[in-house]
Amino acid sequence: MSRPDPVWVDEAVRVIDADANRSADTHLHVFPLPPEWGIDLYLKDESVHPTGSLKHRLARSLLLYGLVNGDIGEETVLVEASSGSTAVSEAYFARMLGLDFVTVVPRSTSKEKIELIEFYGGRCHYVDRPPEIYAEAERLAAECGGHYLDQFTYAERATDWRGNNNIAESIFAQMRQERHPVPTWVVVGAGTGGTSATLGRYVRYRRHATRIAVVDPENSSFYHAWRTGAMDYCTGMPSRIEGIGRPRVEPSFVPGVIDEVLPVPDAGSFAAIRLLRERTGHWAGGSTGTNLYGAFQLIARMLADGRTGSVVTLVCDGGERYANTYYDDGWIVEQGLDLAPHRERLESFLATGRW
Ligand SMILES: Cc1ncc(COP(=O)(O)O)c(C=O)c1O
């Protein structure tokens, strides 16, 4: 690729910054818990970003990272390996810069996700087996002289963990006037691992006592790898929860900044998002249920230890994307899942504080 025109790069950075300047920060909502517990639970609502998920932040960072590294110019075709939220957000920014965007996706990707990527002008390139997405994206970028944005490798590097309104700085700023302004726990899932890496680095950099917990769905490699240190561990199986859980340990997963990894059953995640909707009206995606299930467990532990404080977790994307799956009873039965015992457990926790 010839060296990008600096005037074009300068304008591209201005356009992306202007988009950020036009966007308001995402809300921090309260999840209602019995006040006598002395523990407050907050939901950072990332579904209100212009492209509907926490990946709006990552896509912006990856585009800026490619621009300032001299990897993206006015003719560059942008390539990614993602069937989810990241590709939707990257397509949005690519269109803003007038660049072509291609994402490599498994043929099993939901129609809703493909339509969303194409809505923002992106193109999907299909592979039969999910593990092939990485090599195919690399090959495609090399073939067309494009730039492979590679979220799984660069998420932890492209995101500014010191501040710059990253998700951590935003959470702590919005907690400042709460009765427990420094959370005891922040609970998130991991796909690339970028979000947990940013949070873990930020709390250490700002010397907060906050601990970071990662929730991990079925078939994912992160829990075993974090517990045993075997970073080459691979399940070879896809996660049912879009956006989180990976068959292999991704390069942006930084175990050293994570204080705990909690395995969460998929039926528990789905029961939790349905409960969330009934109790708060928030219609969220599956990974938000995984977050909530983990947050409840940690709150029960704090109660058992006689501790007060606050816990923060994320609403990562909107539920409308999953109307035909996680919110469809027929789909749940097809998956061989029974949500009732998990629903019972969540309700009993909210009534008693015991898990
Ligand atoms: C929809 C969705 N995508 C992705 C992620 C994971 O983020 P990351 O890739 O930063 O680990 C999450 C995490 O909770 C998520 O819910």
The ligand as an SDF file (V2000), in Angstrom:
LIG
                    3D

 16 16  0  0  0  0  0  0  0  0999 V2000
  -22.3750   -8.0480   22.9100 C   0  0  0  0  0  0  0  0  0  0  0  0
  -20.9550   -8.1340   23.4470 C   0  0  0  0  0  0  0  0  0  0  0  0
  -19.9260   -8.1220   22.6880 N   0  0  0  0  0  0  0  0  0  0  0  0
  -18.6320   -8.2410   23.1800 C   0  0  0  0  0  0  0  0  0  0  0  0
  -18.3830   -8.2960   24.4870 C   0  0  0  0  0  0  0  0  0  0  0  0
  -17.0010   -8.4850   25.0170 C   0  0  0  0  0  0  0  0  0  0  0  0
  -16.2870   -7.4210   24.9440 O   0  0  0  0  0  0  0  0  0  0  0  0
  -14.7500   -7.5820   24.6330 P   0  0  0  0  0  0  0  0  0  0  0  0
  -14.6320   -7.9990   23.2270 O   0  0  0  0  0  0  0  0  0  0  0  0
  -14.2510   -6.2180   24.8910 O   0  0  0  0  0  0  0  0  0  0  0  0
  -14.1960   -8.6180   25.5470 O   0  0  0  0  0  0  0  0  0  0  0  0
  -19.3430   -8.2580   25.2460 C   0  0  0  0  0  0  0  0  0  0  0  0
  -18.9810   -8.2610   26.6080 C   0  0  0  0  0  0  0  0  0  0  0  0
  -19.6710   -8.2170   27.5010 O   0  0  0  0  0  0  0  0  0  0  0  0
  -20.6490   -8.2270   24.7240 C   0  0  0  0  0  0  0  0  0  0  0  0
  -21.6480   -8.3000   25.4530 O   0  0  0  0  0  0  0  0  0  0  0  0
  1  2  1  0
  2  3  1  0
  2 15  2  0
  3  4  2  0
  4  5  1  0
  5  6  1  0
  5 12  2  0
  6  7  1  0
  7  8  1  0
  8  9  2  0
  8 10  1  0
  8 11  1  0
 12 13  1  0
 12 15  1  0
 13 14  2  0
 15 16  1  0
M  END
$$$$
